[in-house]
Amino acid sequence: MIEPAPVTAVMRALADPTRRAVYERIAGTEEITVVELTRGSGVTQGAVSQHLKSLKQAGLVAERPEGRNVFYRADPRGLAPLADWMSHYEAFWRERFANLRALLADIDPPKGKAGRPDQ
């Protein structure tokens, strides 16, 4: 089987809304267990475990076993492939924002201290 590119694995993992919510809960804590993730989520422990498996395979979370518990934490390095992919479009957005800034300046020129347009 051909392994998907890292960015594809990250996108696939975060595409599911429930999995994304699990990831966001993990990212909002230092560490969290499956039991804590399940509590109040409306998702079964088995489903949470499956989502964690996908997040782990994508490199988005790391685990630390301690006794009978496994603690999960977000691994910021897991988002690197997505950030790298998005950086290819940085020039596109920079140019678009520059054009928008110029258009807004034409529509509503900045005011000087006396409330007059700057010259």
FENFENRA-V919068 format. One record per backbone hydrogen bond with DSSP energy under -0.5 kcal/mol. CO is the residue of the C=O (numbers start at 1). NH is the residue of the N-H. E is the energy in kcal/mol with one decimal. If there is no record, write none. Layout:
co | nh | e
CO | NH | E
CO | NH | E
This chain:
co | nh | e
5 | 8 | -0.6
5 | 9 | -2.1
6 | 10 | -2.2
7 | 11 | -2.6
8 | 12 | -2.7
9 | 13 | -2.2
10 | 14 | -2.3
11 | 15 | -1.0
12 | 16 | -0.6
16 | 20 | -2.7
17 | 21 | -2.0
18 | 22 | -2.2
19 | 23 | -2.7
20 | 24 | -2.5
21 | 25 | -2.1
22 | 26 | -2.3
23 | 27 | -3.1
24 | 28 | -1.3
26 | 29 | -1.8
32 | 72 | -3.1
33 | 37 | -2.2
34 | 38 | -2.5
35 | 39 | -2.1
38 | 41 | -2.3
38 | 42 | -0.6
44 | 48 | -2.4
45 | 49 | -2.4
46 | 50 | -1.9
47 | 51 | -2.4
48 | 52 | -2.6
49 | 53 | -2.0
50 | 54 | -1.9
51 | 55 | -2.5
52 | 56 | -2.7
53 | 57 | -2.5
54 | 58 | -1.7
55 | 60 | -2.6
55 | 61 | -0.8
56 | 59 | -1.4
60 | 75 | -2.8
62 | 73 | -2.2
64 | 71 | -2.6
66 | 69 | -2.1
69 | 66 | -3.3
70 | 34 | -0.5
71 | 64 | -2.5
72 | 32 | -1.9
73 | 62 | -2.7
74 | 76 | -0.7
75 | 78 | -2.3
76 | 79 | -1.3
77 | 80 | -1.3
79 | 83 | -2.5
80 | 84 | -3.0
81 | 85 | -2.2
82 | 86 | -2.5
83 | 87 | -1.8
84 | 88 | -0.8
85 | 88 | -0.9
86 | 89 | -1.7
87 | 90 | -1.3
89 | 93 | -2.0
90 | 94 | -3.0
91 | 95 | -2.4
92 | 96 | -2.0
93 | 97 | -3.0
94 | 98 | -2.1
95 | 99 | -2.4
96 | 100 | -2.4
97 | 101 | -2.8
98 | 102 | -2.3
99 | 103 | -2.5
100 | 104 | -2.8
101 | 105 | -2.1
102 | 106 | -2.0
103 | 107 | -2.3
104 | 108 | -2.8
110 | 118 | -1.9
112 | 115 | -1.8
116 | 112 | -5.0
